[in-house]
Amino acid sequence: MRKAQVYYNKELAGTLTELSPKEYVFRYEDPYFTSREFPAISLTLPKQQQEYRSDHLFPFFFNMLSEGINRDLQSRQLQIDEQDYFGLLLATAQYDTIGAITLRPLTDS
């Protein structure tokens, strides 16, 4: 199981979890979910429910990945399987993303 904290403009918005390669969960954090000040992180993940489940990486997060030759170069340089979308997301979505969303890998301590 792998996890990432999801930030919206440096504000902790939720947690993205890969339970298996065919089971993903996104859950808004309680303070973020209950605050009217913070928007939904995506139109496809509205703040109408606190937890979302999917049998594939949510399209919103998948679309944060590079495509084509850039993904190939990243996977070779980072030594991550090109089909390991969650691994690539954890490795590449921490800093220079397009938009307000960043992710930080969450390790169990």
N, C-alpha and C positions, 0 to 999 in steps of 0.2 A: 504494500500500500504506500502510495506517495501522495504528498500534500503540498499545497502552496497557499500562502496568504495572498489575497487579491486586494490591491490598493486602488482607490479612486482618488487621484490628486493627493497622494501620500496619506490618505485616510483609510484605515483598515475597513474594507467593505465586506469581506467574506473569506471563505475557505473553499478551495477547489481540491477535491480528493479523487484520486484514481484508485478505486477498490480493486479493479482488475482491468485488463485491456478492453473489456466490454461493459464496464460499469463505472460511471462517473457521477459525482455528487457536487453540486455547488450549493453552499449555504451562506446566506447573509448573516453577518454578526448581529447579535441582538441590538446594540446601540445604533448601528447603521440602519438596520431594518426599521426600527421604531421612529427614527428621526425624520421629520419632514424636510429638514435642511438638505439631506443628501438624496440625489437622484438614483434611479436604478442604474446599474452599470451598463445595461444593454436593453434595447427594445425587446430582445428575445428572452431576457431574464428580469421581467418587471418585479417590482416590490409588492406584488399581489400575493405572493407566497414566499416563505422564508427558505425553503429547500427545493432544489430541482434535481432530478435524476435523469440520466441518459445512458443509452447503451453504446454511445460513442462520445468522443471529446466534443463538447458543446461547440457548435459552429462559431460562436462569438470568439472563443479562445483559439480554435483551429485557425481562424482567419488572422490571428496575430503572428502566425508562422510565416517565414519566408517561403518563396516558391521556386521551383525550377532549379537552375544552377546555383542560386544562392543557398537553398536548403541543402543541396548536395555538398557544397563547400563547407557549410556550417557543420553538417553531420560528420564529414571527414575530419575537420579540424578539431572538433569537440569529442571525436570518437564515440558518437552516439548513432545508433541505427537510424537510418533515414525514415523508417516507418514508426519509430518511437516518438510519436507526436508530443506526448506528455513530457518526455525527457527533453526534447528540443525546446519546448515551451519553458520549462524550468530553467534551462541554460541560457535562453536568449531574451526572455521578457522581463528582466530585472531592472534595466536601466533605460535604454534609448528606444522606447516604444513610440509608435505613432498614436497619439491620443492620451487620455488621462489614466489608462489602466497599466499597472505594473504588477508583477508577481514576484514573490520571494519564496524560495523553497522552504518548507517547514520540516525540520527534522525532529523526530521524537527523542526527547532527552531522558 
